[in-house]
Amino acid sequence: TAFERARDASLRMGYRFTVPAASVTAGSGVGSDKVTIEVTLANSGVAPFYYPLNLSLTCSNLPSWTQRGVELVSPGAMEVFVFDSVPATQVCLGNLSITLSSEFVFDARPVQFAQGDHGSSSALTLQFGMPPTREVETCVRLSNTSYA
């Protein structure tokens, strides 16, 4: 019926974010204990408009780093989000997580990543090797995690 087709089309609309790449770059100062994390976010979703959306990077029990403007990544486009001054420790770089959030989305229905064959997840884990060098190092492991 027309109603079912309209409902199905409506359910296919919206955010569809994936993370095709992530990298870490060592700090530039001598003996720097901080790194820069770059997360490439791609949007393959289609919608008439998007609510404001944030990308957050979390490391252990430290406060999160948050980048705003994720909703501005156009359908079919990719954008790199940069997180500076992340601690260069094994505990942190071995288990970073990224999440999407919006003040317009209920906690019971968090914005999820559509990460290829991994299905969808409200958090993704990024793992990098240690120690970071001055060279750019790509993500060693990208996987779904549970949302807490």
DSSP file with accessible surface (Angstrom, degrees, kcal/mol):
  #  RESIDUE AA STRUCTURE BP1 BP2  ACC     N-H-->O    O-->H-N    N-H-->O    O-->H-N    TCO  KAPPA ALPHA  PHI   PSI    X-CA   Y-CA   Z-CA
    1    1 A T     >        0   0  102      0, 0.0     4,-2.1     0, 0.0     5,-0.2   0.000 360.0 360.0 360.0 166.8    0.0    0.0    0.0
    2    2 A A  H  >  +     0   0   67      1,-0.2     4,-2.5     2,-0.2     5,-0.2   0.882 360.0  55.1 -64.4 -38.2    1.0    3.6   -0.3
    3    3 A F  H  > S+     0   0  148      1,-0.2     4,-2.7     2,-0.2    -1,-0.2   0.932 108.1  47.9 -61.7 -45.7    1.2    3.9    3.5
    4    4 A E  H  > S+     0   0   94      2,-0.2     4,-2.7     1,-0.2    -1,-0.2   0.902 112.1  49.5 -63.6 -40.6    3.6    1.0    3.8
    5    5 A R  H  X S+     0   0  165     -4,-2.1     4,-2.4     2,-0.2    -1,-0.2   0.917 112.3  47.9 -64.6 -42.0    5.8    2.4    1.0
    6    6 A A  H  X S+     0   0   62     -4,-2.5     4,-2.4     2,-0.2    -2,-0.2   0.916 112.6  48.9 -64.8 -41.8    5.9    5.9    2.7
    7    7 A R  H  X S+     0   0  115     -4,-2.7     4,-2.3     2,-0.2    -2,-0.2   0.943 111.8  48.7 -63.4 -45.2    6.7    4.3    6.1
    8    8 A D  H  X S+     0   0   65     -4,-2.7     4,-1.2     1,-0.2    -2,-0.2   0.914 111.8  49.0 -62.5 -41.6    9.5    2.2    4.5
    9    9 A A  H  X S+     0   0   38     -4,-2.4     4,-0.7     1,-0.2     3,-0.4   0.917 110.5  51.4 -64.1 -41.4   11.0    5.3    2.8
   10   10 A S  H >< S+     0   0   77     -4,-2.4     3,-0.9     1,-0.2    -2,-0.2   0.900 107.1  53.0 -62.7 -40.4   10.8    7.2    6.0
   11   11 A L  H 3< S+     0   0  129     -4,-2.3    -1,-0.2     1,-0.2    -2,-0.2   0.776 106.0  54.4 -67.9 -25.1   12.6    4.5    7.9
   12   12 A R  H 3< S+     0   0  185     -4,-1.2    34,-0.4    -3,-0.4    -1,-0.2   0.624  93.9  90.2 -82.3 -13.9   15.5    4.6    5.3
   13   13 A M    <<  +     0   0   91     -3,-0.9     2,-0.2    -4,-0.7    34,-0.2  -0.478  63.8  51.1 -82.7 155.2   16.0    8.3    5.8
   14   14 A G  S    S-     0   0   20     32,-2.3    32,-0.4    -2,-0.1    36,-0.1  -0.738  89.3  -8.5 124.2-169.6   18.4    9.8    8.3
   15   15 A Y        +     0   0   57     -2,-0.2     2,-0.1    30,-0.2    97,-0.1  -0.332  44.5 173.6 -61.2 142.4   22.0    9.7    9.4
   16   16 A R        +     0   0  129     29,-0.1    28,-2.8     2,-0.1     2,-0.4  -0.609  16.8 173.9-149.2  81.8   24.2    6.9    8.1
   17   17 A F  E     +Ab  43 113A   0     95,-0.5    97,-3.1    26,-0.2     2,-0.3  -0.763   7.4 175.9 -99.1 136.9   27.6    7.6    9.4
   18   18 A T  E     -A   42   0A  34     24,-2.2    24,-2.9    -2,-0.4    97,-0.1  -0.900  28.4-132.0-128.6 162.5   30.7    5.3    9.0
   19   19 A V  E     +     0   0A   1     -2,-0.3    22,-0.2    22,-0.2     3,-0.1  -0.885  25.5 173.4-115.6  94.8   34.3    5.8   10.0
   20   20 A P  E     +     0   0A  73      0, 0.0     2,-0.3     0, 0.0    -1,-0.1   0.721  67.8   9.4 -76.0 -18.1   36.4    4.8    7.0
   21   21 A A  E     -A   40   0A  48     19,-0.8    19,-2.8     2,-0.0     2,-0.3  -0.996  53.7-179.8-158.9 152.5   39.7    5.9    8.6
   22   22 A A  E     -A   39   0A   7     -2,-0.3   117,-2.4    17,-0.2     2,-0.3  -0.974  12.8-179.6-150.3 146.1   41.3    7.1   11.8
   23   23 A S  E     -AC  38 138A  14     15,-2.4    15,-2.8    -2,-0.3     2,-0.4  -0.970  17.4-144.1-145.8 161.1   44.9    8.1   12.6
   24   24 A V  E     -AC  37 137A   1    113,-2.7   113,-2.8    -2,-0.3     2,-0.4  -0.977  10.5-166.6-126.7 139.7   47.1    9.3   15.4
   25   25 A T  E     -A   36   0A  34     11,-2.3    11,-2.7    -2,-0.4   109,-0.2  -0.998  24.8-119.8-126.6 130.8   50.0   11.7   15.1
   26   26 A A  E     -A   35   0A  22    107,-1.5     9,-0.2   109,-0.5     7,-0.1  -0.275  39.5 -92.0 -65.5 153.0   52.6   12.2   17.9
   27   27 A G        -     0   0   14      7,-1.5     5,-0.2     5,-0.2    -1,-0.1  -0.216  28.1-130.6 -61.7 157.0   53.0   15.6   19.5
   28   28 A S  S    S+     0   0  115     -3,-0.1    -1,-0.1     2,-0.1     2,-0.1   0.695  76.7  91.7 -88.7 -19.2   55.6   18.0   18.0
   29   29 A G  S >  S-     0   0   38      1,-0.1     3,-1.9     2,-0.1     2,-0.2  -0.401  92.0 -91.3 -76.3 154.1   57.4   19.0   21.2
   30   30 A V  T 3  S+     0   0  147      1,-0.3    -1,-0.1    -2,-0.1    -2,-0.1  -0.452 113.6   3.1 -63.4 127.3   60.4   17.1   22.5
   31   31 A G  T 3  S+     0   0   76      1,-0.2    -1,-0.3    -2,-0.2    -3,-0.1   0.738  91.6 178.9  68.2  23.1   59.2   14.4   24.9
   32   32 A S    <   -     0   0   51     -3,-1.9    -1,-0.2    -5,-0.2    -5,-0.2  -0.301  22.7-164.0 -60.5 136.1   55.5   15.4   24.1
   33   33 A D        +     0   0  107     -7,-0.1    55,-2.7     2,-0.0     2,-0.3   0.113  64.3  81.5-107.5  20.0   53.1   13.2   26.0
   34   34 A K  E     - D   0  87A  82     53,-0.3    -7,-1.5    54,-0.1     2,-0.3  -0.906  55.7-167.9-124.3 153.1   50.1   14.2   23.8
   35   35 A V  E     -AD  26  86A   2     51,-2.6    51,-2.6    -2,-0.3     2,-0.5  -0.867  20.5-123.5-130.9 167.1   48.9   13.1   20.4
   36   36 A T  E     -A   25   0A  34    -11,-2.7   -11,-2.3    -2,-0.3     2,-0.5  -0.960  21.2-157.2-112.3 130.2   46.4   14.2   17.8
   37   37 A I  E     -AD  24  83A   0     46,-2.8    46,-3.0    -2,-0.5     2,-0.5  -0.920   4.3-164.3-107.4 129.8   43.6   11.8   16.7
   38   38 A E  E     -AD  23  82A  71    -15,-2.8   -15,-2.4    -2,-0.5     2,-0.5  -0.975   3.1-169.2-115.1 128.2   42.0   12.3   13.3
   39   39 A V  E     -AD  22  81A   0     42,-2.7    42,-2.9    -2,-0.5     2,-0.6  -0.975  11.3-149.3-118.6 121.0   38.7   10.6   12.6
   40   40 A T  E     -AD  21  80A  28    -19,-2.8   -19,-0.8    -2,-0.5     2,-0.5  -0.827  16.3-165.6 -90.7 123.8   37.3   10.5    9.1
   41   41 A L  E     - D   0  79A   0     38,-3.0    38,-2.3    -2,-0.6     2,-0.4  -0.936   3.1-165.8-114.5 129.8   33.5   10.4    9.1
   42   42 A A  E     -AD  18  78A  15    -24,-2.9   -24,-2.2    -2,-0.5     2,-0.5  -0.916   5.9-154.8-114.8 143.5   31.4    9.6    6.0
   43   43 A N  E     +A   17   0A   2     34,-2.2    33,-3.5    31,-0.4    34,-0.5  -0.961  23.6 162.6-119.8 116.5   27.7   10.1    5.6
   44   44 A S        +     0   0   69    -28,-2.8   -27,-0.1    -2,-0.5    -1,-0.1   0.266  47.1 109.4-111.4  10.5   25.8    8.0    3.2
   45   45 A G        -     0   0    4    -29,-0.4     2,-0.4    29,-0.1   -30,-0.2  -0.373  56.2-145.8 -82.9 163.5   22.4    8.8    4.6
   46   46 A V        +     0   0   95    -34,-0.4   -32,-2.3   -32,-0.4     3,-0.1  -0.998  30.4 146.0-131.6 129.0   19.7   10.9    3.0
   47   47 A A        -     0   0   26     -2,-0.4     3,-0.1   -34,-0.2   -37,-0.0  -0.984  53.6-118.7-156.9 155.6   17.3   13.2    4.9
   48   48 A P  S    S-     0   0  102      0, 0.0     2,-0.3     0, 0.0    -1,-0.1   0.829  96.8  -9.6 -68.2 -30.7   15.6   16.6    4.4
   49   49 A F        -     0   0  130     -3,-0.1     2,-0.4     2,-0.0    -3,-0.0  -0.981  64.5-137.2-158.6 161.4   17.4   18.1    7.4
   50   50 A Y        -     0   0   40     -2,-0.3     3,-0.1    -3,-0.1    21,-0.0  -0.971  18.2-125.7-125.1 142.6   19.6   17.0   10.3
   51   51 A Y        -     0   0  112     -2,-0.4    20,-0.1     1,-0.1    -2,-0.0  -0.454  52.4 -76.2 -73.8 156.4   19.5   18.0   13.9
   52   52 A P        -     0   0   61      0, 0.0    52,-0.4     0, 0.0     2,-0.4  -0.296  60.1-169.3 -53.8 136.1   22.8   19.3   15.5
   53   53 A L        -     0   0    0     49,-0.1    17,-2.0    -3,-0.1    16,-0.6  -0.994  10.9-154.8-138.7 139.1   25.1   16.4   16.1
   54   54 A N  E     -FG  68 101B  26     47,-3.2    47,-2.1    -2,-0.4     2,-0.5  -0.858   8.4-146.5-114.9 149.8   28.4   16.0   18.0
   55   55 A L  E     -FG  67 100B   0     12,-2.7    12,-2.9    -2,-0.3     2,-0.4  -0.971  22.9-167.4-112.6 123.0   31.2   13.5   17.7
   56   56 A S  E     -FG  66  99B  13     43,-2.8    43,-2.0    -2,-0.5     2,-0.5  -0.920  12.8-155.7-116.9 142.6   32.9   12.7   21.0
   57   57 A L  E     -FG  65  98B   0      8,-2.8     8,-2.5    -2,-0.4     2,-0.4  -0.955  15.3-168.0-113.9 126.6   36.2   10.9   21.7
   58   58 A T  E     - G   0  97B  35     39,-3.1    39,-2.4    -2,-0.5     2,-0.4  -0.962  10.0-172.2-122.6 138.8   36.5    9.2   25.1
   59   59 A a  E >   - G   0  96B   1     -2,-0.4     3,-2.2     3,-0.3    37,-0.1  -0.975  57.7 -59.6-131.0 112.4   39.6    7.8   26.7
   60   60 A S  T 3  S-     0   0   63     35,-0.6    -1,-0.1    -2,-0.4    37,-0.1  -0.182 110.1 -28.2  51.6-132.4   39.3    5.8   30.0
   61   61 A N  T 3  S+     0   0  157     -3,-0.1    -1,-0.2     2,-0.0     3,-0.1   0.140 107.0 116.8-103.2  20.8   37.7    7.9   32.7
   62   62 A L  S <  S-     0   0   68     -3,-2.2    -3,-0.3     1,-0.1     0, 0.0  -0.457  78.9 -86.2 -80.1 158.7   39.0   11.2   31.3
   63   63 A P        -     0   0  109      0, 0.0    -4,-0.2     0, 0.0    -1,-0.1  -0.331  53.8-105.5 -60.3 149.3   36.6   13.9   30.1
   64   64 A S        -     0   0   60     -6,-0.1     2,-0.5    -3,-0.1    -6,-0.2  -0.368  18.3-131.0 -75.8 154.7   35.5   13.5   26.5
   65   65 A W  E     -F   57   0B  60     -8,-2.5    -8,-2.8    -2,-0.1     2,-0.4  -0.909  30.5-162.0 -99.8 133.7   36.7   15.6   23.6
   66   66 A T  E     -F   56   0B  64     -2,-0.5     2,-0.4   -10,-0.2   -10,-0.2  -0.966  15.5-166.5-128.3 134.7   33.8   16.8   21.5
   67   67 A Q  E     -F   55   0B  68    -12,-2.9   -12,-2.7    -2,-0.4     3,-0.3  -0.967  15.2-152.4-114.6 132.8   33.6   18.2   18.0
   68   68 A R  E     +F   54   0B 182     -2,-0.4   -14,-0.2   -14,-0.2    -2,-0.0  -0.522  64.7  56.7 -96.6 166.7   30.4   19.9   16.8
   69   69 A G    >   +     0   0   15    -16,-0.6     3,-1.7    -2,-0.2     4,-0.2   0.620  51.5 137.6  92.8  15.4   28.9   20.1   13.3
   70   70 A V  G >   +     0   0    0    -17,-2.0     3,-2.2    -3,-0.3   -16,-0.1   0.873  68.5  65.3 -61.4 -33.7   28.7   16.5   12.3
   71   71 A E  G 3  S+     0   0   42    -18,-0.5    -1,-0.3     1,-0.3   -21,-0.1   0.695  89.2  68.8 -64.0 -14.6   25.3   17.2   10.8
   72   72 A L  G <   +     0   0  124     -3,-1.7     2,-0.9   -19,-0.2    -1,-0.3   0.543  68.9 106.5 -82.7  -6.5   27.0   19.4    8.2
   73   73 A V  S <  S-     0   0    2     -3,-2.2     3,-0.1    -4,-0.2     6,-0.1  -0.654  74.6-134.1 -73.4 109.0   28.7   16.4    6.6
   74   74 A S    >   -     0   0   71     -2,-0.9     3,-2.5     1,-0.1   -31,-0.4  -0.245  27.2 -85.1 -65.6 152.1   26.6   16.2    3.4
   75   75 A P  T 3  S+     0   0   68      0, 0.0   -31,-0.2     0, 0.0    -1,-0.1  -0.332 120.2  19.4 -54.9 132.0   25.2   12.9    2.1
   76   76 A G  T 3  S+     0   0   76    -33,-3.5     2,-0.2     1,-0.3   -32,-0.2   0.391 108.7 107.0  85.6  -1.9   28.0   11.2    0.0
   77   77 A A    <   -     0   0   36     -3,-2.5   -34,-2.2   -34,-0.5     2,-0.3  -0.607  54.2-149.2-107.8 166.1   30.7   13.3    1.6
   78   78 A M  E     -D   42   0A 123    -36,-0.2     2,-0.3    -2,-0.2   -36,-0.2  -0.960  11.6-173.9-129.2 150.7   33.5   12.7    4.2
   79   79 A E  E     -D   41   0A  89    -38,-2.3   -38,-3.0    -2,-0.3     2,-0.5  -0.995  21.0-129.3-144.4 146.6   35.0   15.0    6.7
   80   80 A V  E     -D   40   0A  66     -2,-0.3     2,-0.5   -40,-0.2   -40,-0.2  -0.833  17.7-160.1 -98.1 127.7   38.0   14.8    9.1
   81   81 A F  E     -D   39   0A   8    -42,-2.9   -42,-2.7    -2,-0.5     2,-0.5  -0.926  11.1-149.1-107.3 131.7   37.4   15.7   12.7
   82   82 A V  E     -D   38   0A  49     -2,-0.5     2,-0.5   -44,-0.2   -44,-0.2  -0.878  12.0-169.3-111.1 130.6   40.5   16.5   14.7
   83   83 A F  E     -D   37   0A   1    -46,-3.0   -46,-2.8    -2,-0.5     3,-0.3  -0.970  16.3-163.8-117.8 113.6   41.0   15.8   18.5
   84   84 A D  E     +     0   0A  91     -2,-0.5   -48,-0.2   -48,-0.2   -49,-0.0  -0.554  59.6  25.8 -96.0 161.3   44.1   17.5   19.9
   85   85 A S  E     +     0   0A  72      1,-0.2    -1,-0.2    -2,-0.2   -49,-0.2   0.833  69.9 162.8  61.0  39.9   46.0   16.9   23.2
   86   86 A V  E     -D   35   0A   0    -51,-2.6   -51,-2.6    -3,-0.3    -1,-0.2  -0.738  48.8-101.1 -85.8 133.5   45.0   13.3   23.7
   87   87 A P  E     -D   34   0A  21      0, 0.0     2,-1.5     0, 0.0   -53,-0.3  -0.316  24.7-135.9 -59.2 133.2   47.2   11.6   26.3
   88   88 A A        +     0   0   22    -55,-2.7     2,-0.3     4,-0.1   -54,-0.1  -0.487  59.0 127.7 -89.5  65.8   49.8    9.4   24.6
   89   89 A T     >  -     0   0   67     -2,-1.5     4,-3.1     1,-0.1     5,-0.4  -0.883  68.6-122.9-119.6 155.9   49.4    6.4   27.0
   90   90 A Q  H  > S+     0   0  105     -2,-0.3     4,-2.1     1,-0.2     5,-0.1   0.900 113.2  55.7 -62.2 -39.1   48.8    2.7   26.2
   91   91 A V  H  4 S+     0   0  101      2,-0.2     4,-0.4     1,-0.2   -31,-0.2   0.929 116.3  36.6 -60.3 -43.0   45.7    2.8   28.4
   92   92 A a  H >4 S+     0   0    1      1,-0.2     3,-1.3     2,-0.2    -2,-0.2   0.971 121.5  41.3 -75.7 -54.2   44.3    5.7   26.3
   93   93 A L  H 3< S+     0   0    0     -4,-3.1    35,-2.5     1,-0.3     3,-0.4   0.732 110.7  59.4 -70.7 -20.4   45.4    4.8   22.8
   94   94 A G  T 3< S+     0   0   14     -4,-2.1    -1,-0.3    -5,-0.4    -2,-0.2   0.614 119.7  22.9 -81.3 -11.2   44.6    1.1   23.3
   95   95 A N  S <  S+     0   0   93     -3,-1.3   -35,-0.6    -4,-0.4     2,-0.2  -0.276  73.9 153.4-156.8  61.0   41.0    1.7   24.0
   96   96 A L  E     -GH  59 126B   0     30,-2.1    30,-2.7    -3,-0.4     2,-0.4  -0.637  23.5-159.9 -84.7 148.9   39.5    5.0   22.7
   97   97 A S  E     -GH  58 125B  30    -39,-2.4   -39,-3.1    -2,-0.2     2,-0.4  -0.977   4.9-157.3-129.9 148.9   35.8    5.1   21.9
   98   98 A I  E     +GH  57 124B   0     26,-2.4    26,-2.1    -2,-0.4     2,-0.3  -0.959  13.7 179.1-122.5 141.8   33.9    7.5   19.7
   99   99 A T  E     -GH  56 123B  22    -43,-2.0   -43,-2.8    -2,-0.4     2,-0.4  -0.950  22.9-133.1-137.2 158.4   30.2    8.2   19.9
  100  100 A L  E     +G   55   0B   3     22,-0.6    11,-0.4    11,-0.5     2,-0.3  -0.914  32.1 172.1-109.5 139.2   27.6   10.4   18.2
  101  101 A S  E     -G   54   0B  42    -47,-2.1   -47,-3.2    -2,-0.4     2,-0.3  -0.986  16.4-177.1-147.8 157.7   25.2   12.5   20.3
  102  102 A S    >   -     0   0   12     -2,-0.3     3,-1.5     3,-0.2   -49,-0.1  -0.977  32.3-133.3-151.9 142.5   22.6   15.2   20.0
  103  103 A E  T 3  S+     0   0  162     -2,-0.3   -50,-0.1     1,-0.2    -1,-0.0   0.643 109.4  59.7 -69.8 -11.1   20.5   17.1   22.5
  104  104 A F  T 3  S+     0   0  103    -52,-0.4     2,-0.5     2,-0.1    -1,-0.2   0.425  91.7  80.6 -94.9  -0.8   17.5   16.3   20.3
  105  105 A V  S <  S-     0   0   39     -3,-1.5    -3,-0.2     6,-0.0     2,-0.1  -0.916  82.2-121.0-112.0 132.2   17.9   12.5   20.5
  106  106 A F    >   -     0   0  168     -2,-0.5     3,-1.8     3,-0.1    -2,-0.1  -0.420  18.5-125.0 -68.9 143.9   16.6   10.6   23.5
  107  107 A D  T 3  S+     0   0  142      1,-0.3    -1,-0.1    -2,-0.1    -2,-0.0   0.808 110.2  64.0 -57.9 -30.9   19.2    8.5   25.4
  108  108 A A  T 3  S+     0   0   96      1,-0.3    -1,-0.3     2,-0.0    -2,-0.0   0.731 111.0  37.3 -67.6 -19.4   17.0    5.4   24.9
  109  109 A R  S <  S-     0   0  197     -3,-1.8    -1,-0.3     3,-0.0    -3,-0.1  -0.597  84.4-173.7-130.7  70.2   17.6    5.7   21.1
  110  110 A P        -     0   0   33      0, 0.0     2,-0.3     0, 0.0    -9,-0.1  -0.235  36.6 -96.3 -65.6 155.3   21.2    6.9   20.6
  111  111 A V        -     0   0   16    -11,-0.4   -11,-0.5    11,-0.1     2,-0.3  -0.553  49.8-151.8 -68.7 131.1   22.5    7.8   17.2
  112  112 A Q        -     0   0   90     -2,-0.3   -95,-0.5   -97,-0.1    10,-0.3  -0.787  12.0-120.4-111.5 152.3   24.3    4.8   15.8
  113  113 A F  E     -bE  17 121A   0      8,-4.1     8,-1.6    -2,-0.3     2,-0.8  -0.624  15.5-143.3 -80.2 146.1   27.2    4.2   13.4
  114  114 A A  E     - E   0 120A  11    -97,-3.1     2,-1.4    -2,-0.3     6,-0.2  -0.784  28.1-178.5-107.7  82.3   26.4    2.1   10.3
  115  115 A Q    >   -     0   0   20      4,-1.6     3,-2.2    -2,-0.8     4,-0.2  -0.562  34.9-106.2 -97.6  75.4   29.7    0.4   10.2
  116  116 A G  G >  S-     0   0   57     -2,-1.4     3,-1.2     1,-0.3    -1,-0.1  -0.091  94.0  -5.6  53.0-131.3   29.8   -1.9    7.2
  117  117 A D  G 3  S+     0   0  172      1,-0.3    -1,-0.3    -3,-0.1     3,-0.1   0.539 122.3  77.5 -74.4  -8.0   29.5   -5.6    8.0
  118  118 A H  G <  S-     0   0  111     -3,-2.2    -1,-0.3     1,-0.3    -2,-0.2   0.476  95.4-135.7 -80.5  -2.6   29.7   -4.9   11.7
  119  119 A G    <   -     0   0   41     -3,-1.2    -4,-1.6    -4,-0.2     2,-0.3  -0.448  45.3 -39.4  79.4-156.6   26.0   -3.8   11.8
  120  120 A S  E     +E  114   0A  70     -6,-0.2     2,-0.3    -2,-0.1    -6,-0.2  -0.810  58.3 173.5-110.0 151.0   25.2   -0.6   13.7
  121  121 A S  E     -E  113   0A  10     -8,-1.6    -8,-4.1    -2,-0.3    25,-0.1  -0.992  35.5-138.4-152.1 147.2   26.6    0.5   17.1
  122  122 A S  S    S+     0   0    9     -2,-0.3   -22,-0.6    23,-0.3     2,-0.3   0.584  94.2  34.1 -84.9  -8.0   26.3    3.6   19.2
  123  123 A A  E     -HI  99 145B   4     22,-0.6    22,-2.0   -24,-0.1     2,-0.4  -0.998  65.8-159.3-143.9 144.4   30.0    3.5   20.0
  124  124 A L  E     -HI  98 144B   0    -26,-2.1   -26,-2.4    -2,-0.3     2,-0.5  -0.970  15.6-136.8-121.1 141.6   33.1    2.4   18.1
  125  125 A T  E     -HI  97 143B   6     18,-3.8    18,-2.0    -2,-0.4     2,-0.4  -0.838  14.1-162.8 -98.4 132.4   36.4    1.5   19.6
  126  126 A L  E     -HI  96 142B   0    -30,-2.7   -30,-2.1    -2,-0.5     2,-0.4  -0.951   6.7-169.9-110.5 131.9   39.6    2.8   18.1
  127  127 A Q  E     - I   0 141B  53     14,-2.0    13,-2.4    -2,-0.4    14,-1.6  -0.990   3.9-176.9-126.6 132.0   42.9    1.1   19.0
  128  128 A F        -     0   0    5    -35,-2.5    11,-0.1    -2,-0.4  -105,-0.0  -0.898  26.6-112.4-121.9 151.7   46.4    2.3   18.1
  129  129 A G        -     0   0   26     -2,-0.3     8,-0.0     2,-0.1    -1,-0.0  -0.263  44.9 -85.8 -74.2 167.8   49.8    0.8   18.7
  130  130 A M  S    S+     0   0   69      1,-0.2   -41,-0.0     2,-0.1     3,-0.0  -0.962  94.2  30.2-126.9 152.6   52.4    2.2   21.1
  131  131 A P  S    S-     0   0   98      0, 0.0    -1,-0.2     0, 0.0     2,-0.1   0.607  77.8-139.7 -83.5 153.8   54.5    4.2   21.2
  132  132 A P        -     0   0   26      0, 0.0     2,-0.2     0, 0.0     4,-0.1  -0.458  18.4-154.2 -71.0 143.6   53.3    6.7   18.7
  133  133 A T        -     0   0   73      2,-0.3  -107,-1.5  -109,-0.2     4,-0.1  -0.491  35.3 -95.5-104.2-177.7   56.0    8.2   16.4
  134  134 A R  S    S+     0   0  142     -2,-0.2     2,-0.1  -109,-0.2    -1,-0.0   0.693 103.5  89.9 -72.4 -17.1   56.1   11.5   14.7
  135  135 A E  S    S-     0   0  142      1,-0.1  -109,-0.5  -110,-0.1     2,-0.4  -0.421  94.7-100.2 -72.8 156.9   54.7    9.6   11.6
  136  136 A V        -     0   0   92   -111,-0.1     2,-0.5    -2,-0.1  -111,-0.2  -0.635  39.5-159.6 -77.3 129.1   51.0    9.4   11.1
  137  137 A E  E     -C   24   0A  48   -113,-2.8  -113,-2.7    -2,-0.4     2,-0.1  -0.946   8.8-136.0-113.9 131.4   49.8    5.9   12.3
  138  138 A T  E     -C   23   0A 105     -2,-0.5  -115,-0.3  -115,-0.2     2,-0.1  -0.421  39.7 -77.8 -82.5 163.3   46.5    4.5   11.1
  139  139 A C        -     0   0   29   -117,-2.4   -11,-0.2     1,-0.2     3,-0.2  -0.345  34.0-157.9 -62.2 130.7   44.1    2.8   13.4
  140  140 A V  S    S+     0   0   98    -13,-2.4     2,-0.4     1,-0.3   -12,-0.2   0.866  77.8  11.7 -77.7 -36.8   45.1   -0.8   14.2
  141  141 A R  E     -I  127   0B 129    -14,-1.6   -14,-2.0     2,-0.0     2,-0.5  -0.991  57.6-174.7-147.9 132.8   41.6   -1.9   15.1
  142  142 A L  E     +I  126   0B  46     -2,-0.4     2,-0.3   -16,-0.2   -16,-0.2  -0.990  27.0 152.2-126.8 119.1   38.1   -0.4   14.6
  143  143 A S  E     -I  125   0B  16    -18,-2.0   -18,-3.8    -2,-0.5     2,-0.1  -0.967  44.6 -95.1-147.4 162.0   35.3   -2.3   16.2
  144  144 A N  E     -I  124   0B  49     -2,-0.3     2,-0.3   -20,-0.2   -20,-0.2  -0.474  37.9-173.2 -73.8 148.1   31.8   -1.9   17.7
  145  145 A T  E     -I  123   0B  42    -22,-2.0   -22,-0.6    -2,-0.1   -23,-0.3  -0.899  30.6 -94.8-131.9 167.1   31.4   -1.6   21.4
  146  146 A S        -     0   0  109     -2,-0.3     2,-0.5   -24,-0.1   -25,-0.0  -0.498  39.4-117.0 -79.9 153.9   28.4   -1.6   23.7
  147  147 A Y              0   0  104     -2,-0.2    -1,-0.1   -24,-0.0   -24,-0.1  -0.786 360.0 360.0 -93.9 127.6   27.0    1.8   24.7
  148  148 A A              0   0  130     -2,-0.5     0, 0.0     0, 0.0     0, 0.0  -0.786 360.0 360.0-103.7 360.0   27.1    2.6   28.4
